[in-house]
Amino acid sequence: MVRKNLNEVIKLSDEQKKQIAGEVKAFYLDVRGEEIGIIEQQQIIELFCEHMAPIIYNKALDDAMRFMKEQFGNMESDYYLLYKDVR
């Protein structure tokens, strides 16, 4: 399933947006020697959220699925370890 609406994938609080905007601004100043305004900061955040959030979200789901499969595999072997020796 591909999510079309960014808000279904990632929703940032106002504080998170403010923090990220500050990091974007600092990045541009430190790395590029450029000052960018609030509008540019927000546009960059929206661009990354729109294009990267679904990729990161799907990667996290894949990682969770892989982890769950490992745990279920371990659970089955652990289950059989509980068997009592019957003679």
C-alpha positions in Angstrom: 0.0 0.0 0.0 1.4 3.4 -1.0 0.3 6.3 1.2 -0.4 9.4 -0.7 -1.0 11.7 2.2 2.2 12.7 4.1 0.2 13.1 7.3 -0.6 9.4 7.2 3.1 8.6 7.3 4.7 11.2 9.5 3.3 13.9 11.6 5.7 16.3 13.3 4.9 18.3 16.3 5.5 22.1 16.1 8.4 21.6 18.5 9.9 18.9 16.2 9.4 21.1 13.1 11.1 24.0 14.9 14.1 21.8 16.0 14.5 20.4 12.5 14.2 23.8 10.9 17.1 25.0 13.2 19.2 22.0 12.1 18.5 22.7 8.4 19.4 26.4 8.9 22.6 25.4 10.7 23.5 22.9 8.1 23.2 25.4 5.3 25.2 28.0 7.2 28.0 25.5 8.3 28.3 23.5 5.1 27.3 25.9 2.3 28.0 29.2 4.0 24.4 30.3 3.1 21.7 31.7 5.2 18.2 30.5 4.4 14.9 31.8 5.7 12.0 30.2 7.4 10.1 29.5 4.1 13.1 27.7 2.6 13.6 25.7 5.8 10.0 24.6 5.8 10.2 23.7 2.1 13.3 21.5 2.7 11.6 19.8 5.6 8.4 19.2 3.5 10.5 17.9 0.6 12.4 15.4 2.8 9.3 14.3 4.6 7.4 13.8 1.4 10.1 11.8 -0.3 12.1 10.2 2.5 9.4 9.5 5.1 7.7 6.8 3.1 11.0 5.1 2.4 12.1 5.2 6.0 8.6 4.1 7.2 8.6 1.1 4.8 12.2 0.2 5.9 11.1 0.3 9.5 8.2 -2.0 8.7 10.5 -4.4 6.9 13.0 -4.4 9.8 10.1 -5.1 12.3 8.9 -8.0 10.1 12.3 -9.5 9.9 12.7 -9.1 13.7 9.3 -10.7 14.3 10.1 -13.7 12.0 13.3 -14.2 13.9 11.5 -14.1 17.3 8.8 -16.5 16.1 11.5 -18.9 14.8 13.2 -18.8 18.2 9.8 -19.3 19.9 9.2 -22.5 18.1 12.6 -24.0 19.1 12.1 -22.7 22.6 8.7 -24.4 22.7 10.2 -27.8 21.9 12.8 -27.3 24.6 10.0 -27.4 27.1 9.1 -30.9 26.2 9.8 -33.5 28.9 11.8 -36.6 28.2 9.3 -39.5 28.0 10.7 -43.0 28.4 
